[in-house]
Amino acid sequence: MDVLLIVNCVIGLATAAMGVVGLVKPGAFSRSQTVEAGEKLYARMYAARGIPLGIAAGFVPLIWSSTPTVSLAVLIVAVVAQIGDVIVGARARSMAMVGGAAVAAVIHAVAALALVW
């Protein structure tokens, strides 16, 4: 269980880190040479969601694993957000986004299941 919670924390921090990358360099994921205002807007929106949710999804279950209700709620929100990222990535034909978000969704889901079992 401890190893799973640590892996989950790493995945959460990786999500937060991707939010920081998008915030600092909005064209990093789209590979745009010229970053337009709309792309900056969406990068900021992703960062506003990804950074706090990634940190919460990583640390809440690690710190409060003895309080599964809170941890479970955070992990369910993280799974839903990652599924949303999978859908967005699939529509954009970004296999890196699909793969990364799918792995994160599975890790968060497995951690959530482990908390209730």
C-alpha positions as CSV (number, residue, x, y, z in Angstrom):
1,M,0.0,0.0,0.0
2,D,2.8,2.4,0.9
3,V,4.5,1.9,-2.5
4,L,1.2,2.5,-4.3
5,L,0.6,5.7,-2.4
6,I,4.2,6.9,-3.3
7,V,3.7,6.0,-6.9
8,N,0.4,7.9,-6.8
9,C,2.1,10.9,-5.3
10,V,4.7,10.9,-8.0
11,I,2.0,10.8,-10.7
12,G,0.2,13.6,-8.9
13,L,3.4,15.7,-8.8
14,A,4.0,14.9,-12.5
15,T,0.6,16.3,-13.3
16,A,1.3,19.4,-11.4
17,A,4.7,19.7,-13.1
18,M,3.0,19.5,-16.5
19,G,0.8,22.4,-15.4
20,V,3.8,24.4,-14.5
21,V,5.4,23.6,-17.9
22,G,2.3,24.7,-19.7
23,L,2.1,27.9,-17.7
24,V,5.8,28.8,-18.3
25,K,5.9,27.7,-21.9
26,P,2.4,27.5,-23.4
27,G,3.5,26.1,-26.7
28,A,5.5,23.2,-25.2
29,F,2.7,20.6,-25.7
30,S,1.2,21.9,-29.0
31,R,4.7,22.4,-30.5
32,S,3.4,25.8,-31.8
33,Q,6.1,28.1,-33.2
34,T,3.8,31.1,-32.5
35,V,1.8,30.9,-29.4
36,E,-1.6,32.7,-29.8
37,A,-3.7,34.3,-27.1
38,G,-6.1,31.4,-27.0
39,E,-3.4,28.9,-26.5
40,K,-2.0,30.9,-23.6
41,L,-5.5,31.1,-22.1
42,Y,-6.0,27.3,-22.3
43,A,-2.5,26.6,-20.9
44,R,-3.3,28.9,-17.9
45,M,-6.7,27.1,-17.5
46,Y,-4.9,23.7,-17.5
47,A,-2.4,25.0,-15.0
48,A,-5.1,26.4,-12.7
49,R,-6.6,22.9,-12.6
50,G,-3.6,20.7,-13.0
51,I,-1.3,22.2,-10.4
52,P,-3.6,22.2,-7.3
53,L,-5.3,18.9,-8.3
54,G,-2.0,17.2,-9.0
55,I,-0.6,18.2,-5.6
56,A,-3.9,17.3,-3.8
57,A,-4.1,13.9,-5.6
58,G,-0.5,13.1,-4.8
59,F,-0.3,14.2,-1.2
60,V,-3.8,13.9,0.3
61,P,-3.9,10.1,0.0
62,L,-0.3,9.9,1.2
63,I,-0.8,12.0,4.3
64,W,-4.4,11.0,5.1
65,S,-4.5,7.4,4.0
66,S,-6.1,6.6,7.4
67,T,-9.0,8.9,6.4
68,P,-10.2,7.1,3.2
69,T,-13.3,9.3,2.6
70,V,-11.3,12.4,2.0
71,S,-8.6,10.7,0.0
72,L,-11.1,8.7,-2.0
73,A,-13.0,11.9,-3.0
74,V,-9.8,13.6,-4.1
75,L,-8.7,10.5,-6.1
76,I,-12.1,10.2,-7.8
77,V,-11.9,13.8,-8.9
78,A,-8.4,13.2,-10.2
79,V,-9.5,10.1,-12.2
80,V,-12.3,12.1,-13.8
81,A,-10.0,14.9,-14.7
82,Q,-7.5,12.5,-16.2
83,I,-10.2,10.8,-18.2
84,G,-11.1,14.2,-19.5
85,D,-7.5,14.7,-20.5
86,V,-7.5,11.4,-22.3
87,I,-10.5,12.5,-24.3
88,V,-9.0,15.9,-25.1
89,G,-5.7,14.2,-26.1
90,A,-7.5,11.7,-28.3
91,R,-9.4,14.4,-30.1
92,A,-6.1,16.3,-30.6
93,R,-4.4,13.1,-31.7
94,S,-1.7,13.5,-29.1
95,M,-0.7,10.0,-28.1
96,A,1.7,11.4,-25.5
97,M,-1.2,13.2,-23.8
98,V,-3.5,10.1,-24.1
99,G,-0.8,7.8,-22.7
100,G,0.2,10.0,-19.8
101,A,-3.3,10.9,-18.7
102,A,-4.4,7.2,-19.1
103,V,-1.5,6.0,-16.9
104,A,-2.3,8.7,-14.3
105,A,-6.1,7.8,-14.3
106,V,-5.3,4.1,-13.8
107,I,-2.8,4.8,-11.0
108,H,-5.3,7.2,-9.2
109,A,-8.1,4.6,-9.7
110,V,-6.0,1.7,-8.3
111,A,-4.9,3.9,-5.3
112,A,-8.6,4.7,-4.7
113,L,-9.6,1.1,-4.8
114,A,-6.7,0.2,-2.5
115,L,-8.0,2.7,0.0
116,V,-11.5,1.1,0.2
117,W,-10.3,-2.5,0.3
